[in-house]
């Protein structure tokens, strides 16, 4: 079976403009161009488009998809298994979130009661989803799939007591950073206390510590405006200052 751009767009749900763009960037070339100048797609191209759409469903960028699919060691079965595992994980997360929202609505309407534990589990799930949405691509590129997944699993299993402790640490870190900025000293006792608290906070989420990763996180606070905002909303320049502190603390 062969398809023109319009027919392939019709069965796939992808716009004709998108298909033409995929052709332009070399991601999905037609099998041939017919005598009338129309792009013609065959079975192989339909299969490749399916792969692309799998990747897009996982929020992978087109540049990354092209690198993966053009790679000499591209393994279709391995990739499909990875798709399957990620989608199943995504479905489990969505099912949990949907159930939590449903229970919250029922409680608001007076039809049921949610325990503090149930509310806390929903909060953790929401935070994981929010962090994945905002920072998932960056941290996975920097630290790898396995590291991020293990961190998410650790957070998902966190007790409310540990979560509250981490929240208190985060507040203490900001206070110490601002005090160190007042002292204008990235090497002083206050600055080192901020870095030490930050390490303690990290170990609530990380499974293992390395000075290089700790310093690298400081670099990310400066390089990515979303991370920068978290610190600079308290005082302009806080992210850059703390990055310097972390490099002093780690010696990296």
C-alpha positions as CSV (number, residue, x, y, z in Angstrom):
1,X,0.0,0.0,0.0
2,X,1.3,3.4,-0.9
3,X,0.2,6.8,0.3
4,X,0.4,10.4,-0.8
5,X,1.2,13.1,1.8
6,X,-2.6,13.8,2.2
7,X,-3.5,10.1,2.6
8,X,-0.7,9.4,5.1
9,X,-1.7,12.5,7.1
10,X,-5.3,11.2,7.1
11,X,-4.5,7.8,8.6
12,X,-1.7,9.0,11.0
13,X,-3.3,12.1,12.4
14,X,-0.1,14.1,11.5
15,X,-0.6,17.2,9.4
16,X,0.7,17.4,5.8
17,X,2.9,20.3,6.9
18,X,4.5,18.2,9.5
19,X,5.2,15.4,7.0
20,X,6.8,17.9,4.6
21,X,8.9,19.2,7.4
22,X,10.1,15.7,8.4
23,X,11.1,15.3,4.8
24,X,13.0,18.7,4.8
25,X,15.0,17.8,7.8
26,X,15.7,14.2,6.6
27,X,13.8,12.5,9.4
28,X,11.2,10.9,7.1
29,X,11.9,10.9,3.4
30,X,9.2,9.5,1.0
31,X,9.9,6.3,-0.8
32,X,9.8,8.1,-4.1
33,X,8.5,11.1,-6.0
34,X,5.9,10.2,-8.7
35,X,5.7,11.7,-12.2
36,X,3.3,14.4,-10.9
37,X,5.8,15.5,-8.3
38,X,3.9,14.0,-5.3
39,X,5.7,12.4,-2.4
40,X,4.8,8.7,-2.1
41,X,5.2,6.8,1.1
42,X,5.3,3.0,1.4
43,X,5.2,0.4,4.2
44,X,8.7,1.2,5.5
45,X,8.0,4.9,5.7
46,X,4.7,4.2,7.6
47,X,6.6,2.1,10.0
48,X,9.3,4.8,10.5
49,X,6.6,7.4,11.1
50,X,5.1,5.2,13.8
51,X,8.5,5.1,15.5
52,X,8.8,8.9,15.3
53,X,5.4,9.3,16.9
54,X,6.3,6.9,19.7
55,X,9.3,9.1,20.5
56,X,7.2,12.3,20.3
57,X,4.7,10.8,22.7
58,X,7.6,10.6,25.2
59,X,8.4,14.3,24.6
60,X,11.7,13.5,22.9
61,X,12.8,16.4,20.6
62,X,13.1,16.0,16.8
63,X,16.9,16.5,16.9
64,X,17.2,13.7,19.5
65,X,14.9,11.4,17.5
66,X,17.0,12.0,14.4
67,X,20.2,11.2,16.2
68,X,18.7,8.0,17.6
69,X,17.2,6.7,14.4
70,X,20.2,7.6,12.3
71,X,22.6,5.8,14.7
72,X,24.5,2.8,13.3
73,X,23.6,0.8,16.5
74,X,19.8,1.6,16.3
75,X,18.0,-1.5,17.6
76,X,14.3,-1.4,16.8
77,X,13.3,-4.2,19.2
78,X,15.3,-2.6,22.0
79,X,13.8,0.8,21.3
80,X,10.2,-0.7,21.2
81,X,10.8,-2.4,24.6
82,X,12.0,1.0,26.0
83,X,8.9,2.7,24.5
84,X,6.7,0.0,26.1
85,X,8.3,0.3,29.6
86,X,8.1,4.1,29.6
87,X,4.5,4.2,28.4
88,X,3.5,1.7,31.0
89,X,5.2,3.7,33.7
90,X,3.5,6.9,32.3
91,X,0.1,5.1,32.4
92,X,0.7,4.0,36.0
93,X,1.6,7.5,37.0
94,X,-1.5,8.9,35.3
95,X,-3.8,6.3,36.8
96,X,-2.5,7.3,40.3
97,X,-2.9,11.0,39.6
98,X,-6.4,10.5,38.1
99,X,-7.5,8.5,41.2
100,X,-6.0,11.1,43.5
101,X,-7.9,13.9,41.8
102,X,-11.1,11.9,41.8
103,X,-10.8,11.2,45.5
104,X,-10.0,14.9,46.2
105,X,-13.2,15.9,44.3
106,X,-15.2,13.3,46.3
107,X,-13.8,14.6,49.6
108,X,-14.6,18.2,48.5
109,X,-18.2,17.2,47.8
110,X,-18.4,15.4,51.2
111,X,-18.8,11.9,49.7
112,X,-15.6,10.5,51.1
113,X,-12.6,11.2,53.4
114,X,-8.9,11.1,52.4
115,X,-6.3,10.1,54.9
116,X,-3.2,12.4,55.3
117,X,-1.2,9.5,53.8
118,X,-3.3,9.4,50.7
119,X,-3.0,13.2,50.3
120,X,0.7,13.0,50.7
121,X,1.1,10.2,48.2
122,X,-0.8,12.4,45.7
123,X,1.4,15.4,46.5
124,X,4.6,13.3,45.8
125,X,3.2,12.1,42.5
126,X,2.3,15.6,41.4
127,X,5.8,16.9,42.3
128,X,7.4,14.1,40.3
129,X,5.2,14.8,37.3
130,X,5.9,18.6,37.6
131,X,9.7,18.1,37.8
132,X,9.6,15.7,34.8
133,X,7.7,18.2,32.8
134,X,9.9,21.2,33.7
135,X,13.4,19.6,34.0
136,X,13.1,16.0,32.8
137,X,15.0,16.4,29.5
138,X,17.9,18.4,31.0
139,X,18.5,16.2,34.0
140,X,18.2,13.0,32.0
141,X,20.8,14.3,29.5
142,X,23.1,15.3,32.3
143,X,22.7,12.4,34.7
144,X,21.2,9.6,32.6
145,X,17.9,7.7,32.6
146,X,18.9,5.2,35.3
147,X,20.0,7.8,37.8
148,X,16.9,10.0,37.4
149,X,14.6,7.0,37.5
150,X,16.2,5.8,40.7
151,X,15.9,9.3,42.2
152,X,12.2,9.4,41.3
153,X,11.7,6.0,42.9
154,X,13.4,7.1,46.1
155,X,11.2,10.2,46.2
156,X,8.1,8.2,45.6
157,X,8.9,6.0,48.6
158,X,9.7,8.9,50.8
159,X,8.0,9.2,54.2
160,X,6.2,12.4,55.1
161,X,8.7,13.0,57.9
162,X,11.6,12.8,55.4
163,X,9.7,15.1,53.0
164,X,9.2,17.7,55.7
165,X,12.8,17.5,56.6
166,X,13.9,18.1,53.0
167,X,11.5,21.1,52.8
168,X,13.0,22.5,56.0
169,X,16.5,22.0,54.5
170,X,15.6,23.8,51.4
171,X,14.4,26.8,53.5
172,X,17.6,26.8,55.5
173,X,19.8,26.7,52.4
174,X,18.2,29.8,51.0
175,X,18.6,31.6,54.3
176,X,22.3,30.6,54.5
177,X,22.9,31.7,50.9
178,X,21.5,35.1,51.5
179,X,23.5,35.5,54.7
180,X,26.7,34.5,52.9
181,X,25.9,37.0,50.2
182,X,25.6,39.7,52.8
183,X,29.0,38.6,54.0
184,X,30.2,38.7,50.4
185,X,32.2,35.5,51.0
186,X,31.9,32.3,48.9
187,X,34.5,30.6,51.1
188,X,33.4,31.5,54.6
189,X,31.7,29.4,57.3
190,X,28.2,30.5,56.3
191,X,28.8,29.6,52.6
192,X,30.2,26.2,53.5
193,X,27.2,25.6,55.8
194,X,24.9,26.3,52.9
195,X,26.8,23.8,50.7
196,X,26.8,21.2,53.5
197,X,23.0,21.6,53.9
198,X,22.6,21.4,50.2
199,X,24.5,18.1,50.1
200,X,22.3,16.8,52.9
201,X,19.2,17.9,50.9
202,X,20.6,16.2,47.8
203,X,21.0,12.9,49.6
204,X,17.3,12.8,50.4
205,X,16.8,12.4,46.6
206,X,20.1,11.0,45.3
207,X,21.2,7.4,45.8
208,X,24.9,8.2,45.9
209,X,27.0,11.4,46.1
210,X,29.9,12.7,44.0
211,X,31.6,16.0,44.1
212,X,31.6,16.3,40.4
213,X,27.8,15.8,40.2
214,X,27.3,18.3,43.0
215,X,29.4,21.0,41.3
216,X,27.7,20.2,38.0
217,X,24.3,20.9,39.6
218,X,25.7,24.3,40.6
219,X,26.6,24.9,36.9
220,X,23.1,24.0,35.9
221,X,21.6,26.5,38.3
222,X,23.4,29.2,36.3
223,X,23.1,27.7,32.8
224,X,19.3,27.1,32.9
225,X,17.1,30.1,33.6
226,X,14.4,28.0,35.2
227,X,16.9,26.8,37.9
228,X,18.4,30.3,38.1
229,X,14.9,31.7,38.9
230,X,14.5,29.4,41.9
231,X,17.5,31.2,43.6
232,X,17.3,34.6,42.0
233,X,13.7,35.1,43.0
234,X,15.1,35.5,46.6
235,X,17.9,37.8,45.5
236,X,19.4,38.7,42.1
237,X,22.7,36.9,41.6
238,X,22.0,34.2,44.2
239,X,22.3,31.3,41.7
240,X,25.7,32.5,40.4
241,X,26.9,33.1,44.0
242,X,25.8,29.6,45.1
243,X,27.4,28.0,42.1
244,X,30.7,29.5,43.1
245,X,30.1,28.3,46.7
246,X,29.5,24.7,45.5
247,X,32.7,24.7,43.4
248,X,34.7,25.9,46.5
249,X,33.0,23.3,48.7
250,X,33.6,20.4,46.3
251,X,37.0,21.5,45.0
252,X,35.9,20.8,41.5
